[in-house]
């Protein structure tokens, strides 16, 4: 089994100061598709594959997070 580098939000923010805890929590909050107050579907930001939840603990897969960043940059270049 492949070992993943999983970090909590405070650990990730400490390791990568460019990402504040508040910014990470906002990305995590919007990672999954969700419904607004009028029951309209809102698309997530695509980060859900890099987020693991174990009970109340939220972990970030470091490699998947940065792969998502690269994908976001590719999409911006195309658009």
C-alpha positions as CSV (number, residue, x, y, z in Angstrom):
1,X,0.0,0.0,0.0
2,X,1.3,3.4,-1.0
3,X,2.0,5.8,1.9
4,X,0.4,9.2,1.6
5,X,1.4,12.4,3.3
6,X,-1.7,13.4,5.2
7,X,-1.8,16.7,7.1
8,X,-4.3,18.4,9.3
9,X,-5.3,21.9,8.3
10,X,-3.0,23.5,11.0
11,X,-0.1,21.2,9.9
12,X,-0.6,22.1,6.2
13,X,-0.7,25.8,6.9
14,X,2.4,25.5,9.1
15,X,4.3,23.7,6.4
16,X,3.1,25.9,3.6
17,X,2.7,29.5,4.9
18,X,1.2,30.7,1.6
19,X,-2.0,28.8,2.6
20,X,-3.6,30.2,5.7
21,X,-5.9,28.0,7.8
22,X,-8.9,30.2,6.8
23,X,-8.1,29.9,3.1
24,X,-7.7,26.1,3.4
25,X,-11.0,25.8,5.3
26,X,-12.8,27.8,2.7
27,X,-11.5,25.5,-0.1
28,X,-12.5,22.5,2.0
29,X,-16.0,23.9,2.6
30,X,-16.5,24.3,-1.1
31,X,-14.8,21.1,-2.2
32,X,-18.0,19.0,-2.7
33,X,-21.1,19.7,-4.7
34,X,-23.9,21.2,-2.5
35,X,-27.3,22.7,-2.6
36,X,-28.0,26.4,-1.9
37,X,-31.0,27.7,0.1
38,X,-33.3,27.4,-3.0
39,X,-32.2,23.7,-3.5
40,X,-30.2,24.6,-6.6
41,X,-27.1,22.6,-7.2
42,X,-23.8,24.4,-6.8
43,X,-20.7,22.8,-8.3
44,X,-17.8,22.1,-5.9
45,X,-14.3,23.3,-6.7
46,X,-12.9,19.8,-7.4
47,X,-10.7,19.5,-4.3
48,X,-12.8,16.7,-2.7
49,X,-10.4,14.0,-4.0
50,X,-7.6,15.5,-1.8
51,X,-9.7,15.7,1.4
52,X,-10.1,12.8,3.7
53,X,-12.5,12.9,6.7
54,X,-12.1,10.6,9.6
55,X,-14.8,11.3,12.2
56,X,-14.4,15.1,12.8
57,X,-10.8,15.2,11.7
58,X,-10.1,16.6,8.2
59,X,-6.9,15.6,6.5
60,X,-5.4,16.9,3.3
61,X,-3.5,14.6,1.0
62,X,-0.5,16.8,0.2
63,X,0.2,15.3,-3.2
64,X,-3.4,15.4,-4.4
65,X,-3.7,19.0,-3.2
66,X,-0.8,20.1,-5.4
67,X,-2.1,18.0,-8.3
68,X,-5.4,19.9,-8.0
69,X,-3.5,23.2,-8.0
70,X,-1.7,22.2,-11.3
71,X,-5.1,21.2,-12.8
72,X,-6.6,24.6,-11.8
73,X,-3.7,26.4,-13.6
74,X,-4.3,24.3,-16.8
75,X,-8.0,25.2,-16.8
76,X,-7.2,28.9,-16.4
77,X,-4.9,28.8,-19.5
78,X,-7.5,27.1,-21.6
79,X,-10.4,29.4,-20.6
